[in-house]
Amino acid sequence: MSAPVTLREITAETVLPVIKLAVADDQTQFVAPNAVSLAQALFAPEAWYRAIYVGEEPAGFVMLEDESLRSPPPEAPEVLLWRLMVDARFQGQGVGRAAMAQVIEHVRGKGVFKALLTSYVPGPGCPEPFYLGLGFRHTGRMDGDEVVLELPL
């Protein structure tokens, strides 16, 4: 991957290309479509979300549930990686890893969190190895049918 990976705010001009991004068919059970994520963000004041770009091309989507954005924020806010999707055309090129490095930097930069949480649905092709490779570790907790991981900050 020669073009830089960046996180950008989604605008009226970029929302449709972001909505059209999709994971491979055998991954659809692991992440909601971007249109669903954006609809959820509309009603969640704690949602922080960005499009992932490779150069000037939209390549994915990331969304956090950041309790520090609530008004008023809780005394000990938590932050959760709510969504991460990389379009099938850009997978296996380091795009997700580069985007997550920026997300982790953003979260650390806020200086209010002890860990970044995430969860995943277990199964063949699930993102567990990806998250473990980023330094996430098992918490021993479940959220419904999802395994909860944390990255100590």
C-alpha positions as CSV (number, residue, x, y, z in Angstrom):
1,M,0.0,0.0,0.0
2,S,1.7,3.2,-1.2
3,A,-1.0,5.7,-0.5
4,P,-1.4,7.0,3.0
5,V,-4.3,5.8,5.2
6,T,-6.2,8.6,6.8
7,L,-9.4,9.0,8.9
8,R,-11.7,11.7,7.7
9,E,-15.0,13.2,8.8
10,I,-17.9,12.0,6.6
11,T,-19.6,14.9,4.7
12,A,-22.7,15.2,2.5
13,E,-20.4,14.7,-0.5
14,T,-18.8,11.6,0.9
15,V,-21.6,9.7,2.6
16,L,-22.8,7.8,-0.4
17,P,-19.4,6.4,-1.4
18,V,-18.9,5.4,2.3
19,I,-22.3,3.7,2.4
20,K,-21.4,1.7,-0.8
21,L,-18.3,0.1,0.8
22,A,-18.8,-3.6,1.8
23,V,-16.8,-6.4,3.3
24,A,-16.5,-9.8,1.5
25,D,-19.7,-11.9,1.4
26,D,-18.3,-14.4,4.0
27,Q,-17.7,-11.5,6.5
28,T,-21.2,-9.9,6.5
29,Q,-22.1,-11.7,9.8
30,F,-19.2,-9.9,11.5
31,V,-20.0,-6.2,10.9
32,A,-23.1,-4.2,10.1
33,P,-23.4,-2.3,6.8
34,N,-22.1,1.3,7.0
35,A,-25.6,2.7,6.4
36,V,-26.8,1.0,9.6
37,S,-23.8,2.3,11.6
38,L,-24.4,5.9,10.4
39,A,-28.1,5.6,11.3
40,Q,-27.1,4.4,14.8
41,A,-24.6,7.2,15.2
42,L,-27.4,9.7,14.4
43,F,-29.1,8.7,17.7
44,A,-26.0,8.1,19.8
45,P,-24.3,11.2,21.2
46,E,-21.3,9.1,22.2
47,A,-20.7,8.0,18.6
48,W,-17.4,9.1,17.1
49,Y,-17.0,8.0,13.5
50,R,-14.8,8.5,10.5
51,A,-14.3,7.2,7.0
52,I,-11.1,5.4,6.3
53,Y,-9.3,6.6,3.2
54,V,-6.4,5.2,1.2
55,G,-5.1,8.2,-0.7
56,E,-8.3,9.9,-2.0
57,E,-10.4,6.7,-2.1
58,P,-12.8,5.7,0.6
59,A,-11.7,2.3,1.9
60,G,-13.6,1.7,5.2
61,F,-15.4,3.0,8.2
62,V,-14.6,3.1,12.0
63,M,-16.9,4.1,14.9
64,L,-16.3,4.4,18.6
65,E,-18.7,4.5,21.5
66,D,-17.0,7.2,23.5
67,E,-18.7,7.8,26.8
68,S,-16.6,11.0,27.3
69,L,-18.8,12.6,24.6
70,R,-21.9,12.3,26.8
71,S,-23.3,15.4,28.5
72,P,-22.4,15.2,31.3
73,P,-19.8,12.5,30.9
74,P,-19.6,9.7,33.4
75,E,-17.0,9.9,36.1
76,A,-15.0,7.0,34.7
77,P,-15.9,7.0,31.0
78,E,-15.2,3.9,28.8
79,V,-14.5,3.8,25.1
80,L,-15.4,0.9,22.8
81,L,-14.5,0.2,19.2
82,W,-18.1,-0.1,18.0
83,R,-17.4,-0.8,14.3
84,L,-14.4,-1.4,12.1
85,M,-14.9,-2.3,8.5
86,V,-12.5,-2.3,5.6
87,D,-13.9,-2.7,2.1
88,A,-13.2,-6.1,0.5
89,R,-11.0,-4.5,-2.2
90,F,-8.6,-3.0,0.5
91,Q,-8.3,-6.0,2.9
92,G,-5.0,-7.7,3.4
93,Q,-3.1,-4.5,2.6
94,G,-2.6,-3.1,6.2
95,V,-5.4,-0.6,5.9
96,G,-7.2,-1.8,9.0
97,R,-4.0,-1.9,11.0
98,A,-3.0,1.6,9.9
99,A,-6.5,2.9,10.7
100,M,-6.5,1.3,14.1
101,A,-3.1,2.9,14.9
102,Q,-4.8,6.3,14.3
103,V,-7.9,5.3,16.4
104,I,-5.7,4.1,19.3
105,E,-3.7,7.4,19.1
106,H,-7.0,9.4,19.1
107,V,-8.2,7.5,22.2
108,R,-4.9,7.7,24.0
109,G,-4.7,11.4,23.3
110,K,-7.9,12.1,25.2
111,G,-6.2,11.0,28.3
112,V,-9.3,9.8,30.1
113,F,-9.5,6.1,29.3
114,K,-7.7,3.1,30.9
115,A,-8.4,0.7,28.0
116,L,-10.0,0.5,24.5
117,L,-12.7,-2.2,24.5
118,T,-14.0,-4.1,21.5
119,S,-16.0,-7.2,20.9
120,Y,-16.5,-9.7,18.1
121,V,-18.7,-12.6,17.0
122,P,-16.5,-15.8,17.2
123,G,-16.4,-18.0,14.2
124,P,-14.4,-18.9,11.1
125,G,-12.9,-15.8,9.6
126,C,-13.7,-13.6,12.7
127,P,-11.4,-10.7,13.5
128,E,-10.0,-12.2,16.7
129,P,-6.4,-12.7,15.3
130,F,-6.4,-9.1,13.9
131,Y,-7.3,-7.6,17.3
132,L,-4.9,-9.9,19.2
133,G,-2.2,-8.8,16.8
134,L,-2.9,-5.2,17.7
135,G,-2.3,-5.9,21.4
136,F,-5.9,-6.5,22.5
137,R,-6.3,-9.2,25.1
138,H,-9.2,-11.4,26.3
139,T,-11.2,-10.0,29.3
140,G,-13.1,-13.3,30.0
141,R,-16.3,-11.3,29.5
142,M,-19.1,-11.8,26.9
143,D,-21.5,-9.2,25.6
144,G,-24.4,-11.4,24.4
145,D,-22.8,-13.7,21.9
146,E,-19.8,-11.5,21.4
147,V,-16.3,-12.0,23.0
148,V,-15.0,-8.8,24.7
149,L,-11.4,-7.8,24.3
150,E,-9.5,-4.8,25.7
151,L,-6.4,-2.9,24.8
152,P,-4.7,-1.4,27.9
153,L,-3.8,2.2,27.2
